[in-house]
């Protein structure tokens, strides 16, 4: 079994921080369905970028990158759908 290195710990802390910081806005948007302050183009690009970071994490076997981006991708996709649906 591979031990966790300090580099992995830094990766997990970065993943936790960026993912958790995104959650309040995602939860608020999901609850209110209000996307008036969100740019469709920005969120489409953000969601695509998150998807590519997820693929990078998977292909490079970087668990912190993959885990953080799968969570963020799910919420970003939901918000993007809401932005399109409740325009």
Phi and psi restraints in degrees (range 20) as a CNS / XPLOR table:
assign (resid 1 and name C) (resid 2 and name N)
       (resid 2 and name CA) (resid 2 and name C) 1.0 -77.2 20.0 2
assign (resid 2 and name N) (resid 2 and name CA)
       (resid 2 and name C) (resid 3 and name N) 1.0 133.9 20.0 2
assign (resid 2 and name C) (resid 3 and name N)
       (resid 3 and name CA) (resid 3 and name C) 1.0 -81.5 20.0 2
assign (resid 3 and name N) (resid 3 and name CA)
       (resid 3 and name C) (resid 4 and name N) 1.0 156.3 20.0 2
assign (resid 3 and name C) (resid 4 and name N)
       (resid 4 and name CA) (resid 4 and name C) 1.0 -83.7 20.0 2
assign (resid 4 and name N) (resid 4 and name CA)
       (resid 4 and name C) (resid 5 and name N) 1.0 125.8 20.0 2
assign (resid 4 and name C) (resid 5 and name N)
       (resid 5 and name CA) (resid 5 and name C) 1.0 -90.5 20.0 2
assign (resid 5 and name N) (resid 5 and name CA)
       (resid 5 and name C) (resid 6 and name N) 1.0 169.2 20.0 2
assign (resid 5 and name C) (resid 6 and name N)
       (resid 6 and name CA) (resid 6 and name C) 1.0 -64.1 20.0 2
assign (resid 6 and name N) (resid 6 and name CA)
       (resid 6 and name C) (resid 7 and name N) 1.0 -28.4 20.0 2
assign (resid 6 and name C) (resid 7 and name N)
       (resid 7 and name CA) (resid 7 and name C) 1.0 -66.0 20.0 2
assign (resid 7 and name N) (resid 7 and name CA)
       (resid 7 and name C) (resid 8 and name N) 1.0 -42.4 20.0 2
assign (resid 7 and name C) (resid 8 and name N)
       (resid 8 and name CA) (resid 8 and name C) 1.0 -62.0 20.0 2
assign (resid 8 and name N) (resid 8 and name CA)
       (resid 8 and name C) (resid 9 and name N) 1.0 -41.3 20.0 2
assign (resid 8 and name C) (resid 9 and name N)
       (resid 9 and name CA) (resid 9 and name C) 1.0 -62.2 20.0 2
assign (resid 9 and name N) (resid 9 and name CA)
       (resid 9 and name C) (resid 10 and name N) 1.0 -42.5 20.0 2
assign (resid 9 and name C) (resid 10 and name N)
       (resid 10 and name CA) (resid 10 and name C) 1.0 -61.8 20.0 2
assign (resid 10 and name N) (resid 10 and name CA)
       (resid 10 and name C) (resid 11 and name N) 1.0 -42.4 20.0 2
assign (resid 10 and name C) (resid 11 and name N)
       (resid 11 and name CA) (resid 11 and name C) 1.0 -62.0 20.0 2
assign (resid 11 and name N) (resid 11 and name CA)
       (resid 11 and name C) (resid 12 and name N) 1.0 -43.6 20.0 2
assign (resid 11 and name C) (resid 12 and name N)
       (resid 12 and name CA) (resid 12 and name C) 1.0 -65.6 20.0 2
assign (resid 12 and name N) (resid 12 and name CA)
       (resid 12 and name C) (resid 13 and name N) 1.0 -39.9 20.0 2
assign (resid 12 and name C) (resid 13 and name N)
       (resid 13 and name CA) (resid 13 and name C) 1.0 -64.6 20.0 2
assign (resid 13 and name N) (resid 13 and name CA)
       (resid 13 and name C) (resid 14 and name N) 1.0 -42.2 20.0 2
assign (resid 13 and name C) (resid 14 and name N)
       (resid 14 and name CA) (resid 14 and name C) 1.0 -63.9 20.0 2
assign (resid 14 and name N) (resid 14 and name CA)
       (resid 14 and name C) (resid 15 and name N) 1.0 -44.1 20.0 2
assign (resid 14 and name C) (resid 15 and name N)
       (resid 15 and name CA) (resid 15 and name C) 1.0 -61.8 20.0 2
assign (resid 15 and name N) (resid 15 and name CA)
       (resid 15 and name C) (resid 16 and name N) 1.0 -44.4 20.0 2
assign (resid 15 and name C) (resid 16 and name N)
       (resid 16 and name CA) (resid 16 and name C) 1.0 -62.4 20.0 2
assign (resid 16 and name N) (resid 16 and name CA)
       (resid 16 and name C) (resid 17 and name N) 1.0 -47.4 20.0 2
assign (resid 16 and name C) (resid 17 and name N)
       (resid 17 and name CA) (resid 17 and name C) 1.0 -62.1 20.0 2
assign (resid 17 and name N) (resid 17 and name CA)
       (resid 17 and name C) (resid 18 and name N) 1.0 -47.4 20.0 2
assign (resid 17 and name C) (resid 18 and name N)
       (resid 18 and name CA) (resid 18 and name C) 1.0 -70.9 20.0 2
assign (resid 18 and name N) (resid 18 and name CA)
       (resid 18 and name C) (resid 19 and name N) 1.0 -36.2 20.0 2
assign (resid 18 and name C) (resid 19 and name N)
       (resid 19 and name CA) (resid 19 and name C) 1.0 -71.0 20.0 2
assign (resid 19 and name N) (resid 19 and name CA)
       (resid 19 and name C) (resid 20 and name N) 1.0 -46.2 20.0 2
assign (resid 19 and name C) (resid 20 and name N)
       (resid 20 and name CA) (resid 20 and name C) 1.0 -65.1 20.0 2
assign (resid 20 and name N) (resid 20 and name CA)
       (resid 20 and name C) (resid 21 and name N) 1.0 -36.9 20.0 2
assign (resid 20 and name C) (resid 21 and name N)
       (resid 21 and name CA) (resid 21 and name C) 1.0 -65.0 20.0 2
assign (resid 21 and name N) (resid 21 and name CA)
       (resid 21 and name C) (resid 22 and name N) 1.0 -25.6 20.0 2
assign (resid 21 and name C) (resid 22 and name N)
       (resid 22 and name CA) (resid 22 and name C) 1.0 -80.8 20.0 2
assign (resid 22 and name N) (resid 22 and name CA)
       (resid 22 and name C) (resid 23 and name N) 1.0 -27.4 20.0 2
assign (resid 22 and name C) (resid 23 and name N)
       (resid 23 and name CA) (resid 23 and name C) 1.0 -61.8 20.0 2
assign (resid 23 and name N) (resid 23 and name CA)
       (resid 23 and name C) (resid 24 and name N) 1.0 -44.0 20.0 2
assign (resid 23 and name C) (resid 24 and name N)
       (resid 24 and name CA) (resid 24 and name C) 1.0 -56.6 20.0 2
assign (resid 24 and name N) (resid 24 and name CA)
       (resid 24 and name C) (resid 25 and name N) 1.0 -42.7 20.0 2
assign (resid 24 and name C) (resid 25 and name N)
       (resid 25 and name CA) (resid 25 and name C) 1.0 -66.4 20.0 2
assign (resid 25 and name N) (resid 25 and name CA)
       (resid 25 and name C) (resid 26 and name N) 1.0 -40.6 20.0 2
assign (resid 25 and name C) (resid 26 and name N)
       (resid 26 and name CA) (resid 26 and name C) 1.0 -63.2 20.0 2
assign (resid 26 and name N) (resid 26 and name CA)
       (resid 26 and name C) (resid 27 and name N) 1.0 -45.9 20.0 2
assign (resid 26 and name C) (resid 27 and name N)
       (resid 27 and name CA) (resid 27 and name C) 1.0 -63.9 20.0 2
assign (resid 27 and name N) (resid 27 and name CA)
       (resid 27 and name C) (resid 28 and name N) 1.0 -43.9 20.0 2
assign (resid 27 and name C) (resid 28 and name N)
       (resid 28 and name CA) (resid 28 and name C) 1.0 -60.5 20.0 2
assign (resid 28 and name N) (resid 28 and name CA)
       (resid 28 and name C) (resid 29 and name N) 1.0 -44.0 20.0 2
assign (resid 28 and name C) (resid 29 and name N)
       (resid 29 and name CA) (resid 29 and name C) 1.0 -64.7 20.0 2
assign (resid 29 and name N) (resid 29 and name CA)
       (resid 29 and name C) (resid 30 and name N) 1.0 -41.7 20.0 2
assign (resid 29 and name C) (resid 30 and name N)
       (resid 30 and name CA) (resid 30 and name C) 1.0 -64.7 20.0 2
assign (resid 30 and name N) (resid 30 and name CA)
       (resid 30 and name C) (resid 31 and name N) 1.0 -41.7 20.0 2
assign (resid 30 and name C) (resid 31 and name N)
       (resid 31 and name CA) (resid 31 and name C) 1.0 -68.9 20.0 2
assign (resid 31 and name N) (resid 31 and name CA)
       (resid 31 and name C) (resid 32 and name N) 1.0 -43.4 20.0 2
assign (resid 31 and name C) (resid 32 and name N)
       (resid 32 and name CA) (resid 32 and name C) 1.0 -93.2 20.0 2
assign (resid 32 and name N) (resid 32 and name CA)
       (resid 32 and name C) (resid 33 and name N) 1.0 -20.5 20.0 2
assign (resid 32 and name C) (resid 33 and name N)
       (resid 33 and name CA) (resid 33 and name C) 1.0 59.3 20.0 2
assign (resid 33 and name N) (resid 33 and name CA)
       (resid 33 and name C) (resid 34 and name N) 1.0 19.7 20.0 2
assign (resid 33 and name C) (resid 34 and name N)
       (resid 34 and name CA) (resid 34 and name C) 1.0 -93.7 20.0 2
assign (resid 34 and name N) (resid 34 and name CA)
       (resid 34 and name C) (resid 35 and name N) 1.0 111.8 20.0 2
assign (resid 34 and name C) (resid 35 and name N)
       (resid 35 and name CA) (resid 35 and name C) 1.0 -118.3 20.0 2
assign (resid 35 and name N) (resid 35 and name CA)
       (resid 35 and name C) (resid 36 and name N) 1.0 18.6 20.0 2
assign (resid 35 and name C) (resid 36 and name N)
       (resid 36 and name CA) (resid 36 and name C) 1.0 -62.3 20.0 2
assign (resid 36 and name N) (resid 36 and name CA)
       (resid 36 and name C) (resid 37 and name N) 1.0 -29.3 20.0 2
assign (resid 36 and name C) (resid 37 and name N)
       (resid 37 and name CA) (resid 37 and name C) 1.0 -90.5 20.0 2
assign (resid 37 and name N) (resid 37 and name CA)
       (resid 37 and name C) (resid 38 and name N) 1.0 9.0 20.0 2
assign (resid 37 and name C) (resid 38 and name N)
       (resid 38 and name CA) (resid 38 and name C) 1.0 -111.6 20.0 2
assign (resid 38 and name N) (resid 38 and name CA)
       (resid 38 and name C) (resid 39 and name N) 1.0 130.4 20.0 2
assign (resid 38 and name C) (resid 39 and name N)
       (resid 39 and name CA) (resid 39 and name C) 1.0 -78.0 20.0 2
assign (resid 39 and name N) (resid 39 and name CA)
       (resid 39 and name C) (resid 40 and name N) 1.0 127.2 20.0 2
assign (resid 39 and name C) (resid 40 and name N)
       (resid 40 and name CA) (resid 40 and name C) 1.0 -60.6 20.0 2
assign (resid 40 and name N) (resid 40 and name CA)
       (resid 40 and name C) (resid 41 and name N) 1.0 -44.8 20.0 2
assign (resid 40 and name C) (resid 41 and name N)
       (resid 41 and name CA) (resid 41 and name C) 1.0 -66.7 20.0 2
assign (resid 41 and name N) (resid 41 and name CA)
       (resid 41 and name C) (resid 42 and name N) 1.0 -41.4 20.0 2
assign (resid 41 and name C) (resid 42 and name N)
       (resid 42 and name CA) (resid 42 and name C) 1.0 -62.3 20.0 2
assign (resid 42 and name N) (resid 42 and name CA)
       (resid 42 and name C) (resid 43 and name N) 1.0 -44.9 20.0 2
assign (resid 42 and name C) (resid 43 and name N)
       (resid 43 and name CA) (resid 43 and name C) 1.0 -70.8 20.0 2
assign (resid 43 and name N) (resid 43 and name CA)
       (resid 43 and name C) (resid 44 and name N) 1.0 -33.2 20.0 2
assign (resid 43 and name C) (resid 44 and name N)
       (resid 44 and name CA) (resid 44 and name C) 1.0 -64.0 20.0 2
assign (resid 44 and name N) (resid 44 and name CA)
       (resid 44 and name C) (resid 45 and name N) 1.0 -44.6 20.0 2
assign (resid 44 and name C) (resid 45 and name N)
       (resid 45 and name CA) (resid 45 and name C) 1.0 -66.8 20.0 2
assign (resid 45 and name N) (resid 45 and name CA)
       (resid 45 and name C) (resid 46 and name N) 1.0 -41.2 20.0 2
assign (resid 45 and name C) (resid 46 and name N)
       (resid 46 and name CA) (resid 46 and name C) 1.0 -61.6 20.0 2
assign (resid 46 and name N) (resid 46 and name CA)
       (resid 46 and name C) (resid 47 and name N) 1.0 -44.7 20.0 2
assign (resid 46 and name C) (resid 47 and name N)
       (resid 47 and name CA) (resid 47 and name C) 1.0 -64.1 20.0 2
assign (resid 47 and name N) (resid 47 and name CA)
       (resid 47 and name C) (resid 48 and name N) 1.0 -43.1 20.0 2
assign (resid 47 and name C) (resid 48 and name N)
       (resid 48 and name CA) (resid 48 and name C) 1.0 -62.9 20.0 2
assign (resid 48 and name N) (resid 48 and name CA)
       (resid 48 and name C) (resid 49 and name N) 1.0 -44.1 20.0 2
assign (resid 48 and name C) (resid 49 and name N)
       (resid 49 and name CA) (resid 49 and name C) 1.0 -61.1 20.0 2
assign (resid 49 and name N) (resid 49 and name CA)
       (resid 49 and name C) (resid 50 and name N) 1.0 -41.2 20.0 2
assign (resid 49 and name C) (resid 50 and name N)
       (resid 50 and name CA) (resid 50 and name C) 1.0 -62.9 20.0 2
assign (resid 50 and name N) (resid 50 and name CA)
       (resid 50 and name C) (resid 51 and name N) 1.0 -40.0 20.0 2
assign (resid 50 and name C) (resid 51 and name N)
       (resid 51 and name CA) (resid 51 and name C) 1.0 -60.8 20.0 2
assign (resid 51 and name N) (resid 51 and name CA)
       (resid 51 and name C) (resid 52 and name N) 1.0 -44.0 20.0 2
assign (resid 51 and name C) (resid 52 and name N)
       (resid 52 and name CA) (resid 52 and name C) 1.0 -68.2 20.0 2
assign (resid 52 and name N) (resid 52 and name CA)
       (resid 52 and name C) (resid 53 and name N) 1.0 -35.5 20.0 2
assign (resid 52 and name C) (resid 53 and name N)
       (resid 53 and name CA) (resid 53 and name C) 1.0 -63.7 20.0 2
assign (resid 53 and name N) (resid 53 and name CA)
       (resid 53 and name C) (resid 54 and name N) 1.0 -38.5 20.0 2
assign (resid 53 and name C) (resid 54 and name N)
       (resid 54 and name CA) (resid 54 and name C) 1.0 -61.3 20.0 2
assign (resid 54 and name N) (resid 54 and name CA)
       (resid 54 and name C) (resid 55 and name N) 1.0 -47.0 20.0 2
assign (resid 54 and name C) (resid 55 and name N)
       (resid 55 and name CA) (resid 55 and name C) 1.0 -62.4 20.0 2
assign (resid 55 and name N) (resid 55 and name CA)
       (resid 55 and name C) (resid 56 and name N) 1.0 -40.3 20.0 2
assign (resid 55 and name C) (resid 56 and name N)
       (resid 56 and name CA) (resid 56 and name C) 1.0 -60.5 20.0 2
assign (resid 56 and name N) (resid 56 and name CA)
       (resid 56 and name C) (resid 57 and name N) 1.0 -45.8 20.0 2
assign (resid 56 and name C) (resid 57 and name N)
       (resid 57 and name CA) (resid 57 and name C) 1.0 -60.2 20.0 2
assign (resid 57 and name N) (resid 57 and name CA)
       (resid 57 and name C) (resid 58 and name N) 1.0 -42.3 20.0 2
assign (resid 57 and name C) (resid 58 and name N)
       (resid 58 and name CA) (resid 58 and name C) 1.0 -67.5 20.0 2
assign (resid 58 and name N) (resid 58 and name CA)
       (resid 58 and name C) (resid 59 and name N) 1.0 -50.1 20.0 2
assign (resid 58 and name C) (resid 59 and name N)
       (resid 59 and name CA) (resid 59 and name C) 1.0 -68.7 20.0 2
assign (resid 59 and name N) (resid 59 and name CA)
       (resid 59 and name C) (resid 60 and name N) 1.0 -28.4 20.0 2
assign (resid 59 and name C) (resid 60 and name N)
       (resid 60 and name CA) (resid 60 and name C) 1.0 -94.5 20.0 2
assign (resid 60 and name N) (resid 60 and name CA)
       (resid 60 and name C) (resid 61 and name N) 1.0 3.3 20.0 2
assign (resid 60 and name C) (resid 61 and name N)
       (resid 61 and name CA) (resid 61 and name C) 1.0 59.9 20.0 2
assign (resid 61 and name N) (resid 61 and name CA)
       (resid 61 and name C) (resid 62 and name N) 1.0 36.5 20.0 2
assign (resid 61 and name C) (resid 62 and name N)
       (resid 62 and name CA) (resid 62 and name C) 1.0 -101.0 20.0 2
assign (resid 62 and name N) (resid 62 and name CA)
       (resid 62 and name C) (resid 63 and name N) 1.0 97.6 20.0 2
assign (resid 62 and name C) (resid 63 and name N)
       (resid 63 and name CA) (resid 63 and name C) 1.0 -60.5 20.0 2
assign (resid 63 and name N) (resid 63 and name CA)
       (resid 63 and name C) (resid 64 and name N) 1.0 -43.4 20.0 2
assign (resid 63 and name C) (resid 64 and name N)
       (resid 64 and name CA) (resid 64 and name C) 1.0 -58.8 20.0 2
assign (resid 64 and name N) (resid 64 and name CA)
       (resid 64 and name C) (resid 65 and name N) 1.0 -42.9 20.0 2
assign (resid 64 and name C) (resid 65 and name N)
       (resid 65 and name CA) (resid 65 and name C) 1.0 -67.2 20.0 2
assign (resid 65 and name N) (resid 65 and name CA)
       (resid 65 and name C) (resid 66 and name N) 1.0 -43.8 20.0 2
assign (resid 65 and name C) (resid 66 and name N)
       (resid 66 and name CA) (resid 66 and name C) 1.0 -65.2 20.0 2
assign (resid 66 and name N) (resid 66 and name CA)
       (resid 66 and name C) (resid 67 and name N) 1.0 -47.4 20.0 2
assign (resid 66 and name C) (resid 67 and name N)
       (resid 67 and name CA) (resid 67 and name C) 1.0 -63.5 20.0 2
assign (resid 67 and name N) (resid 67 and name CA)
       (resid 67 and name C) (resid 68 and name N) 1.0 -47.9 20.0 2
assign (resid 67 and name C) (resid 68 and name N)
       (resid 68 and name CA) (resid 68 and name C) 1.0 -59.6 20.0 2
assign (resid 68 and name N) (resid 68 and name CA)
       (resid 68 and name C) (resid 69 and name N) 1.0 -42.0 20.0 2
assign (resid 68 and name C) (resid 69 and name N)
       (resid 69 and name CA) (resid 69 and name C) 1.0 -80.2 20.0 2
assign (resid 69 and name N) (resid 69 and name CA)
       (resid 69 and name C) (resid 70 and name N) 1.0 -25.0 20.0 2
assign (resid 69 and name C) (resid 70 and name N)
       (resid 70 and name CA) (resid 70 and name C) 1.0 -68.3 20.0 2
assign (resid 70 and name N) (resid 70 and name CA)
       (resid 70 and name C) (resid 71 and name N) 1.0 -40.3 20.0 2
assign (resid 70 and name C) (resid 71 and name N)
       (resid 71 and name CA) (resid 71 and name C) 1.0 -66.7 20.0 2
assign (resid 71 and name N) (resid 71 and name CA)
       (resid 71 and name C) (resid 72 and name N) 1.0 -48.6 20.0 2
assign (resid 71 and name C) (resid 72 and name N)
       (resid 72 and name CA) (resid 72 and name C) 1.0 -63.9 20.0 2
assign (resid 72 and name N) (resid 72 and name CA)
       (resid 72 and name C) (resid 73 and name N) 1.0 -39.1 20.0 2
assign (resid 72 and name C) (resid 73 and name N)
       (resid 73 and name CA) (resid 73 and name C) 1.0 -62.1 20.0 2
assign (resid 73 and name N) (resid 73 and name CA)
       (resid 73 and name C) (resid 74 and name N) 1.0 -40.6 20.0 2
assign (resid 73 and name C) (resid 74 and name N)
       (resid 74 and name CA) (resid 74 and name C) 1.0 -61.2 20.0 2
assign (resid 74 and name N) (resid 74 and name CA)
       (resid 74 and name C) (resid 75 and name N) 1.0 -51.0 20.0 2
assign (resid 74 and name C) (resid 75 and name N)
       (resid 75 and name CA) (resid 75 and name C) 1.0 -67.2 20.0 2
assign (resid 75 and name N) (resid 75 and name CA)
       (resid 75 and name C) (resid 76 and name N) 1.0 -39.3 20.0 2
assign (resid 75 and name C) (resid 76 and name N)
       (resid 76 and name CA) (resid 76 and name C) 1.0 -63.8 20.0 2
assign (resid 76 and name N) (resid 76 and name CA)
       (resid 76 and name C) (resid 77 and name N) 1.0 -38.4 20.0 2
assign (resid 76 and name C) (resid 77 and name N)
       (resid 77 and name CA) (resid 77 and name C) 1.0 -65.2 20.0 2
assign (resid 77 and name N) (resid 77 and name CA)
       (resid 77 and name C) (resid 78 and name N) 1.0 -41.1 20.0 2
assign (resid 77 and name C) (resid 78 and name N)
       (resid 78 and name CA) (resid 78 and name C) 1.0 -61.6 20.0 2
assign (resid 78 and name N) (resid 78 and name CA)
       (resid 78 and name C) (resid 79 and name N) 1.0 -46.8 20.0 2
assign (resid 78 and name C) (resid 79 and name N)
       (resid 79 and name CA) (resid 79 and name C) 1.0 -64.4 20.0 2
assign (resid 79 and name N) (resid 79 and name CA)
       (resid 79 and name C) (resid 80 and name N) 1.0 -39.8 20.0 2
assign (resid 79 and name C) (resid 80 and name N)
       (resid 80 and name CA) (resid 80 and name C) 1.0 -62.2 20.0 2
assign (resid 80 and name N) (resid 80 and name CA)
       (resid 80 and name C) (resid 81 and name N) 1.0 -43.1 20.0 2
assign (resid 80 and name C) (resid 81 and name N)
       (resid 81 and name CA) (resid 81 and name C) 1.0 -62.2 20.0 2
assign (resid 81 and name N) (resid 81 and name CA)
       (resid 81 and name C) (resid 82 and name N) 1.0 -43.7 20.0 2
assign (resid 81 and name C) (resid 82 and name N)
       (resid 82 and name CA) (resid 82 and name C) 1.0 -61.0 20.0 2
assign (resid 82 and name N) (resid 82 and name CA)
       (resid 82 and name C) (resid 83 and name N) 1.0 -41.3 20.0 2
assign (resid 82 and name C) (resid 83 and name N)
       (resid 83 and name CA) (resid 83 and name C) 1.0 -61.1 20.0 2
assign (resid 83 and name N) (resid 83 and name CA)
       (resid 83 and name C) (resid 84 and name N) 1.0 -41.5 20.0 2
assign (resid 83 and name C) (resid 84 and name N)
       (resid 84 and name CA) (resid 84 and name C) 1.0 -72.9 20.0 2
assign (resid 84 and name N) (resid 84 and name CA)
       (resid 84 and name C) (resid 85 and name N) 1.0 -42.9 20.0 2
assign (resid 84 and name C) (resid 85 and name N)
       (resid 85 and name CA) (resid 85 and name C) 1.0 -73.3 20.0 2
assign (resid 85 and name N) (resid 85 and name CA)
       (resid 85 and name C) (resid 86 and name N) 1.0 -42.1 20.0 2
assign (resid 85 and name C) (resid 86 and name N)
       (resid 86 and name CA) (resid 86 and name C) 1.0 -105.7 20.0 2
assign (resid 86 and name N) (resid 86 and name CA)
       (resid 86 and name C) (resid 87 and name N) 1.0 34.4 20.0 2
